[in-house]
Amino acid sequence: MTSSIDIVKILDLLPHRYPFLLIDRVLEYTPFEHLIGIKNVTMNEPFFVGHFPGNPIMPGVLMLEALAQASALLSNLSRSAKEGYEYLYFFAGIDNAKFKLVVTPGDQLRLEVKLLTKKRDFWRLHGEVFVGDKLACSADLMSAAKEIKSDK
């Protein structure tokens, strides 16, 4: 198991940027096994303007996207692309998505992803989102990787 990764390293590993970067820190990970990260939900999130005025609720689909980003981080932390290249991860599928808890500003999401199987550039993972000890969302995710020329 490896220790935490801050936002600077996350920005190096993911192509996402504000307002669509949905993971703030990696607390721990084990390559090819699991990753635990956090997302701090604040009233400053742009989606709260319309979802819903006077009753801000984080859209469930964004919790799924946060899990997909955690999955991409686990993949990037588990392997390296060849010299001059990097991996770009695509959300390739989702099964068994369930929403159990309303998420509002002030909540901190704990994102947990576990690798189920991998076959070449396709990874299947199980993800869960917790607020405290309560399950907010869970799903089985599939990602596909493409090796692209790096511009770094």
C-alpha positions, 0 to 999 in steps of 0.5 A, spaced: 500 500 500 502 506 498 501 513 501 497 519 499 497 523 493 496 530 492 492 535 487 498 537 484 500 529 482 492 528 480 493 534 475 499 530 472 495 523 472 488 526 469 486 530 463 480 533 467 480 540 470 475 545 473 470 544 473 470 537 471 475 534 476 472 530 481 477 528 486 481 532 491 486 527 494 488 520 494 488 517 501 491 510 499 492 505 493 495 499 492 497 498 484 492 493 480 488 492 487 484 498 490 484 506 491 481 510 496 480 518 494 476 524 497 472 529 493 470 535 498 463 537 496 462 545 496 457 550 495 461 553 490 460 547 485 457 550 478 452 544 478 449 547 484 446 553 481 441 549 477 441 542 481 436 544 485 436 552 486 434 552 494 435 545 495 442 543 492 443 536 491 449 533 487 447 529 481 448 522 482 451 521 475 457 526 478 458 521 483 459 516 478 464 520 474 468 521 480 468 513 481 471 513 474 476 518 475 478 514 481 479 508 476 483 512 471 488 514 477 488 507 479 490 505 472 495 510 471 498 509 478 499 501 476 502 502 470 507 506 465 506 508 458 512 507 453 517 513 453 513 519 450 506 516 451 501 516 456 494 513 457 488 516 456 482 513 459 475 512 457 469 510 461 467 504 457 461 502 461 457 501 467 452 496 470 449 495 477 449 503 479 445 504 485 444 511 489 442 510 496 444 517 499 443 524 497 449 528 497 449 536 499 454 541 500 459 540 506 459 532 505 466 529 503 465 523 499 470 517 500 471 514 493 473 507 493 475 503 487 477 495 487 480 492 480 475 486 479 479 484 472 483 486 467 484 484 459 489 488 456 487 495 456 480 494 459 479 494 466 473 492 470 472 495 477 467 496 483 466 502 486 463 505 492 462 512 494 461 513 502 459 519 506 462 518 513 460 510 514 454 511 509 454 508 502 451 513 497 452 510 491 455 504 488 457 501 481 461 496 477 465 500 472 469 499 465 474 503 462 478 502 456 485 505 455 488 508 449 496 510 449 497 517 446 503 521 444 504 525 450 505 533 450 508 533 457 
